[in-house]
Amino acid sequence: MFFLQTPYSHSQIQPSNIIIPNRFPNRNGYIKFRTTYRENLRYLKTLTIINPNTKPNNLPLPDAVDHILATVTFLKSHSFSDADIPRLVHHSPHLFTTSINPADISPVFHFLSDDLLATAEDSRGLILRCPKLLFTNADYFLRPTLQFLRHVGVRNLNRPTNRNAHLLNTRVEKLHLRVKFMEEVVGFSYEEAINACGRLPAILGYDVENNLWPKFVYLVKEMERELEELKKFPQYFGFSLEKRIVPRHLHLKERGVRIPLNRMLMWGDDKFYTKWK
């Protein structure tokens, strides 16, 4: 049983499955908490919001517990389950602190449902794949990004995939840099660059310096391929340079064989290495 000498008040928002802690002063002037407070603490520990090894004197006070429970209740009202909470705790522990209110993250859910036309379950899936979405400003970042992605031609952004979740959380300025790379470095026209990104949206998520640039240099310098091949097969940028592109290029080079990029990269290992022994 825990005793405090400071008064406190409860939040008006309470989860339906959690009993509100009760208090009453005892004869010594202390506030005594009934076992419901302990039950709430135990519940938060099962969700990993509170470390089970936390010492009693470091446990959150009732006001903080109520605040955290309100956030949990808000998330559960948007299709999240108890099993989802530990992932959010791991990636965004500050979500379950007194500095965050449900009102702070509700605009993101409005964006996902109203602008992206995602179902509650789709929204849940997107957030679980990229919890940082919860803290991204809908007006200044999410909506401009969505507008740009739709302009490029990226479809089905409401599907809860890793690609969609992280693209939606990418600032539009960074997306423009990928298109600019395709124009100014690769040599595409703006329309060709947009088309390439629409055919392979993953391009918009790749790092220019460490991913796109090395692949382009290898294509031109080592493979001696023409730009027209890349225009026909921009999916080239989607393959691993070390694990796919280089080994297969060297394998074909040793045999004096030259085939189109799509046949070189899209075939499975068994088919490729059986064909070109």
N, C-alpha and C positions, 0 to 999 in steps of 0.2 A: 504494500500500500504506500502511496506517495503523498507527501504533504508539502504545500506551498503556503507562503504568507501573502502572496500578491494576488489581487482579484483578477478576474478574467471574464471575457464574454464569448459566447459561441457564435459562429457564423450562421446565417439564416439558411444556408444551403447545406443539406445533409444527405448522404447516400441512403437509399431506402433499406439497404441490407446492414447498415451500421446503426447501433443504438446510440443515441445522443448521450454523452457523458453527463452525469448528474453531480451536483456538488452541494454541500451544506456545511456551515461552520460548526466546529465542535466547541466544546466548553472552553478549550484553551485558545480559541481565536484562530485556529488553523482551518484551512479548507481541506476537506477530505474527499477524495475521489473514489467512487465506487468501482467495481470491477469492470464496468463498461469502458472506462478509459483504458484499462489494461487490454481489453479485447480489441479496441481500435489500434492500439500500439502493436499488438500481436498481428493484426491484419496487415498493417503497413510493413511489418517485417516479412510476412510471407510474400509480399509484392516486391521485396528488396528495396523499398523506398527508405526504410530504416534498416541499418545494418544490425543483424541479430546480436552482434557482440557489443553494441553500444551500451556504455555504462549507464545506470539509472539516472545519475545526475546530469547526463548529457542528452537525455531524451527530450524531444520537443514538448513544449507546454501545450495545454489543451487548445488554446487559440490556434497554434500552428498546426496541430493535428486536424482540427476542424477545417482549416484552410486547405490542407493537402487532400483531405477526404472529398472536399468540394471539387477539386480538380479531377480526382479519380472518377467521381460521379459524372462530371461533365464528359469525360472521355468515354465512359461506359454508355452514356446516352447517344454516342456517335459510333456505336458498334464495336468499340474496343472491349476486350475481355480481360479478366485478371491475368490470363496467360500472356497478354500483350504488354502489360505494364513493365516487366523487367527489362525488355528491350529498350523501351523509352527511357527508363532510368539509366541504363548503361550508356546510351548515346546522348541523352540530354537530362542529366540529373537535376539541373536547375529548374526544370519544368515542375518539379515537386518541391518547391520552396515557397515561402511566403511572398517572394518577389514577383511571382507569376499568378495572375488571376485568369479564370476561364474567359473573361471578357477580352483578355489580351490575345488569345488564340482563336477566338470565335470567327474573326474575319477570314481566316484561312479556310475554315470549313464552309463559310458562305461562298468564297471564291471557288472552291472545289465543286460545290453542288450547283451554283448558279452560272458560273462562267465556264467551267470545264465540263459541266453536266455529268459529273461522277456520282455514282450511287454512294450511299453511306459505306457500304462494304468496299467499294473501289477507293474511296477517300482514305479509309483505314489502311488499305494495302499500300497506297502511295506514301502515307506518312510513316508506316513501319519501315519502308524501304529507304526513306530519307527523312528522319525525324526533324532535321533542320528546317523543313518546310513550315513547321509550326511557328517558327520565329522569323519568317520572311514576310516583309510588308506586302500585302496584297495589291495595294494601289500603285506603289512605286516600283515594284519588282515583278511580282507574279503576273499581273495582267499584261504589262509590256512584253514579257517573255512569251506568254501564251500567244499574244498577237503576232509576234515575230515567227514563232514556230508554225503557226497556221499559215502565215504568208509563205514560208518556205515550202510548205506542203506536207508537214509531219502530221500523220493521221493517228486517230485512236489514242490520243494522249491521256484519256481518262482510264485506260487500262493500267492496272497496278503492276507495272514492271519496273525494274531497276533503272532502265534507260529513261523511261518517262519521268519517274520521280526526280532523278538528278537533272534532267534537262529542264524541268519546270523550275528547279531551284537554281538555275544558272542565270546570272545577270545577262541582260540582253546585249550589253557591251561586249561580253566575252563571246557570245554567239556571233556577233558581227566580225570579230577577229578571225574566226574560222572561215567565214565567207570571204573575207579580205585576203586570207592566205591562198584560198583556191583561185582567186582572181590574180593577185599581184605576183605570187610566187609560182604557182602551178601554171598559170596562163589561161585559165578559163575566162569566158565572158561572165558578166554578172548573172545572166540567165542560166548559163551552164553551171555556174557555182551553186546557184539556188537549186537547180535540178539535181545536182549531185548530192547536196545535203538532204534533199527530200527523199532521194532513193536510198541513202545511207545516213539516217539521222544521227547515228553514232559519231559521225565526223564532228558534229557540233559539240560533242562532249570530250573529244580527244585534246590532249595538250599539244599545242603547236610545236614547241621546241623539242620535246622529248618523244613525240609520237609521229605526227604528220610529217615534219621536216625530214627526219632520218629515213622514213619510208620513201619519200619523194626523191631524195638524193640517191638512194640505192637503186630506185627504178631507172633513173636517168644515167647515172654514172656506171653502175655495175651491170645492170640488166640491159642497158642501151635500148630502152623502149621509147616509143613515140607518144606524144601527148594524146593523139587520137585514140590510142588504146585505153588510156586512162579515162577519157570521156565516155567510152563505151562501157567501161567497167570501173566506176568509182569505188565499188565495193572492195577494191584492192586495199584501200586504207583500213578496212575492217579486220585484216588478217595480221597476225603477229609476225613482226620482222624476224625475230630470232628463231621462232619455232616453226614457222610455215614458209615465209617468203624466201629467206636465204637458203635453207636446206633444199628446197625444191628447185630453186634456180641453179644451185651448184650441181645437183643431181642431174638435171637436164643438160647443163653445160658440159659435164664430163662425157656425156653421150652424144654431144653435137646435135641436140634436139631443141627446137624452138617452137613452142605452141602458144596459142592465145592465153592471156592472163586468166580468163575465167576457167579454162580447162586446167591450167597449172595450179590454181588455188582452190577451186571449189570441189574437186574430186576428193573423196575420202582417201585415207592413206593406203588402204588395201587396193583400191582400184588404181590409184596413181602409181604406186610402186610396182604393182603387177604389170601394168601397161608399159612402164618404162623401167625395165629391169636393168 
